[in-house]
Amino acid sequence: MYKVFNFLLFSLIIIFILSVLKYYTSSKNMVSKNYNRSNADKILKEKISNLPILENDTNNVIVFNDSFENEMNEVEKKRSFWELLKSK
């Protein structure tokens, strides 16, 4: 039973690999691949030209919070990695 299962699994893997190779070496795939490679710039320009231009609606939306900077200026702590390793 074990040998039959191994043989079946091995044959399925071989069939899969051969079918993938057959597809990638087919003339239909080669023509499609060459067409896409040669016309990549044209295809990109067509796709970019159809993009909508969105209106900027982010004016005066972001308010900078400087409270952290004020807190840092008020409390001057030593920030040293080596100080943390020293025992008390």
Phi and psi restraints in degrees (value plus and minus 20) as a CYANA .aco file:
   2 TYR   PHI     -84.9   -44.9
   2 TYR   PSI     -59.6   -19.6
   3 LYS   PHI     -88.9   -48.9
   3 LYS   PSI     -56.3   -16.3
   4 VAL   PHI     -86.1   -46.1
   4 VAL   PSI     -62.8   -22.8
   5 PHE   PHI     -83.3   -43.3
   5 PHE   PSI     -63.8   -23.8
   6 ASN   PHI     -82.5   -42.5
   6 ASN   PSI     -62.5   -22.5
   7 PHE   PHI     -83.9   -43.9
   7 PHE   PSI     -62.3   -22.3
   8 LEU   PHI     -83.5   -43.5
   8 LEU   PSI     -64.7   -24.7
   9 LEU   PHI     -84.5   -44.5
   9 LEU   PSI     -63.5   -23.5
  10 PHE   PHI     -82.3   -42.3
  10 PHE   PSI     -62.0   -22.0
  11 SER   PHI     -87.8   -47.8
  11 SER   PSI     -57.0   -17.0
  12 LEU   PHI     -84.8   -44.8
  12 LEU   PSI     -59.4   -19.4
  13 ILE   PHI     -85.5   -45.5
  13 ILE   PSI     -63.0   -23.0
  14 ILE   PHI     -84.1   -44.1
  14 ILE   PSI     -62.5   -22.5
  15 ILE   PHI     -82.8   -42.8
  15 ILE   PSI     -61.4   -21.4
  16 PHE   PHI     -82.6   -42.6
  16 PHE   PSI     -66.9   -26.9
  17 ILE   PHI     -82.8   -42.8
  17 ILE   PSI     -62.7   -22.7
  18 LEU   PHI     -86.2   -46.2
  18 LEU   PSI     -58.6   -18.6
  19 SER   PHI     -87.8   -47.8
  19 SER   PSI     -56.8   -16.8
  20 VAL   PHI     -86.1   -46.1
  20 VAL   PSI     -64.5   -24.5
  21 LEU   PHI     -82.6   -42.6
  21 LEU   PSI     -58.5   -18.5
  22 LYS   PHI     -83.8   -43.8
  22 LYS   PSI     -61.6   -21.6
  23 TYR   PHI     -85.3   -45.3
  23 TYR   PSI     -68.1   -28.1
  24 TYR   PHI     -90.3   -50.3
  24 TYR   PSI     -40.9    -0.9
  25 THR   PHI    -119.2   -79.2
  25 THR   PSI     -16.3    23.7
  26 SER   PHI     -91.2   -51.2
  26 SER   PSI     132.6   172.6
  27 SER   PHI     -88.3   -48.3
  27 SER   PSI     -52.6   -12.6
  28 LYS   PHI     -81.9   -41.9
  28 LYS   PSI     -63.7   -23.7
  29 ASN   PHI     -88.4   -48.4
  29 ASN   PSI     -59.6   -19.6
  30 MET   PHI     -83.2   -43.2
  30 MET   PSI     -63.0   -23.0
  31 VAL   PHI     -84.9   -44.9
  31 VAL   PSI     -64.0   -24.0
  32 SER   PHI     -83.4   -43.4
  32 SER   PSI     -62.5   -22.5
  33 LYS   PHI     -85.2   -45.2
  33 LYS   PSI     -64.2   -24.2
  34 ASN   PHI     -86.4   -46.4
  34 ASN   PSI     -57.2   -17.2
  35 TYR   PHI     -84.0   -44.0
  35 TYR   PSI     -64.9   -24.9
  36 ASN   PHI     -86.6   -46.6
  36 ASN   PSI     -57.8   -17.8
  37 ARG   PHI     -88.7   -48.7
  37 ARG   PSI     -58.4   -18.4
  38 SER   PHI     -97.5   -57.5
  38 SER   PSI     -45.5    -5.5
  39 ASN   PHI    -131.8   -91.8
  39 ASN   PSI       3.6    43.6
  40 ALA   PHI     -83.1   -43.1
  40 ALA   PSI     -62.7   -22.7
  41 ASP   PHI     -84.0   -44.0
  41 ASP   PSI     -61.3   -21.3
  42 LYS   PHI     -85.6   -45.6
  42 LYS   PSI     -62.2   -22.2
  43 ILE   PHI     -84.3   -44.3
  43 ILE   PSI     -62.5   -22.5
  44 LEU   PHI     -84.8   -44.8
  44 LEU   PSI     -60.7   -20.7
  45 LYS   PHI     -83.8   -43.8
  45 LYS   PSI     -58.7   -18.7
  46 GLU   PHI     -84.8   -44.8
  46 GLU   PSI     -62.3   -22.3
  47 LYS   PHI     -89.0   -49.0
  47 LYS   PSI     -57.9   -17.9
  48 ILE   PHI     -89.8   -49.8
  48 ILE   PSI     -55.6   -15.6
  49 SER   PHI     -88.2   -48.2
  49 SER   PSI     -42.3    -2.3
  50 ASN   PHI    -111.2   -71.2
  50 ASN   PSI     -17.5    22.5
  51 LEU   PHI     -95.7   -55.7
  51 LEU   PSI     116.4   156.4
  52 PRO   PHI     -97.0   -57.0
  52 PRO   PSI     128.6   168.6
  53 ILE   PHI    -117.7   -77.7
  53 ILE   PSI      98.9   138.9
  54 LEU   PHI    -108.5   -68.5
  54 LEU   PSI     124.1   164.1
  55 GLU   PHI     -97.7   -57.7
  55 GLU   PSI     121.3   161.3
  56 ASN   PHI     -97.2   -57.2
  56 ASN   PSI      95.6   135.6
  57 ASP   PHI    -140.9  -100.9
  57 ASP   PSI       8.6    48.6
  58 THR   PHI    -128.3   -88.3
  58 THR   PSI       1.5    41.5
  59 ASN   PHI     -91.8   -51.8
  59 ASN   PSI     112.0   152.0
  60 ASN   PHI      35.8    75.8
  60 ASN   PSI      15.8    55.8
  61 VAL   PHI    -116.6   -76.6
  61 VAL   PSI     -58.3   -18.3
  62 ILE   PHI    -108.9   -68.9
  62 ILE   PSI     104.0   144.0
  63 VAL   PHI    -131.8   -91.8
  63 VAL   PSI     102.8   142.8
  64 PHE   PHI     -96.5   -56.5
  64 PHE   PSI     109.4   149.4
  65 ASN   PHI    -119.7   -79.7
  65 ASN   PSI      90.6   130.6
  66 ASP   PHI    -121.7   -81.7
  66 ASP   PSI      -4.3    35.7
  67 SER   PHI     -86.7   -46.7
  67 SER   PSI     -52.9   -12.9
  68 PHE   PHI     -84.1   -44.1
  68 PHE   PSI     -61.4   -21.4
  69 GLU   PHI     -85.1   -45.1
  69 GLU   PSI     -59.2   -19.2
  70 ASN   PHI     -84.5   -44.5
  70 ASN   PSI     -60.5   -20.5
  71 GLU   PHI     -84.7   -44.7
  71 GLU   PSI     -59.4   -19.4
  72 MET   PHI     -86.3   -46.3
  72 MET   PSI     -54.4   -14.4
  73 ASN   PHI     -93.6   -53.6
  73 ASN   PSI     -51.8   -11.8
  74 GLU   PHI     -92.0   -52.0
  74 GLU   PSI     -62.2   -22.2
  75 VAL   PHI    -129.1   -89.1
  75 VAL   PSI      94.0   134.0
  76 GLU   PHI    -120.8   -80.8
  76 GLU   PSI      77.8   117.8
  77 LYS   PHI    -119.7   -79.7
  77 LYS   PSI     129.4   169.4
  78 LYS   PHI     -95.8   -55.8
  78 LYS   PSI     110.9   150.9
  79 ARG   PHI    -143.2  -103.2
  79 ARG   PSI      67.7   107.7
  80 SER   PHI    -154.7  -114.7
  80 SER   PSI     112.9   152.9
  81 PHE   PHI     -85.1   -45.1
  81 PHE   PSI     -59.1   -19.1
  82 TRP   PHI     -90.4   -50.4
  82 TRP   PSI     -48.2    -8.2
  83 GLU   PHI     -86.1   -46.1
  83 GLU   PSI     -52.1   -12.1
  84 LEU   PHI     -89.1   -49.1
  84 LEU   PSI     -49.1    -9.1
  85 LEU   PHI    -102.7   -62.7
  85 LEU   PSI     -37.8     2.2
  86 LYS   PHI     -90.0   -50.0
  86 LYS   PSI     119.3   159.3
  87 SER   PHI    -106.3   -66.3
  87 SER   PSI     132.0   172.0
